[in-house]
Amino acid sequence: MARRGLPEINAGSMADIAFLLLIFFLVTTTMDVDKGLLRKLPPPVDEPQNEDIKIKQRNILEILINANDQLLVESDYIQVTQLREKAKEFIVNPRDREDMPEKEAKDIPGVGNVMVSKQVVSLQNDRGTSYGMYIKVQNELIAAYNEVRDEESKKRFGKVFKDLNEDQQKIIKEIYPQRISEAEPKNIGTK
């Protein structure tokens, strides 16, 4: 009696099906895109400086966020909605107040001699601060800088900051540099 062999399975179509399934899952699944806060770090220092950099207290806007998401700006509790105006006034110091940042003359190419604020915004949050509150504060600070730059752009060039060319934007950034210093989180207040 003769034995019959088993017929072979056609494996070529199985590879095609596996490839189609792979493509299907690649197309239909979503990839998480990382989001975050855009920050430009200062350039690295070539040689370490031995001198202490002294910043006068009047040039620092101190912002603290405690574990209860309360905002303390220069020893006053304020709402997040008030932060933008407070920051704008500090950045610009329109009336040259003695308790606000001092200004120094700076020669900016294309504009000439301009009085530039020595302002620094110092932000420190508690380890228990909610991420939502942290983002709200960041948004208000960035919005304050953007509005100040828009106002200066309109005054100097007749259009908003985002519509300026690269050289004009550089001029405005030199007049109002974004200086936000973030300190290491610590336990400021408890929940």
Secondary structure, 3 states (H helix, E strand, C coil): CCCCCCCCCCCHHHHHHHHHHHHHHHHHCCCCCCCCCCCCCCCCCCCCCCCCCCCCHHHEEEEEECCCCCEEECCEEECHHHHHHHHHHHHHCCCCCCCCCCEEEEEECCCEEEEEECCEEEEEEECCCCHHHHHHHHHHHHHHHHHHHHHHHHHHHCCCHHHCCHHHHHHHHHHCCCCEEECCCECCCCC
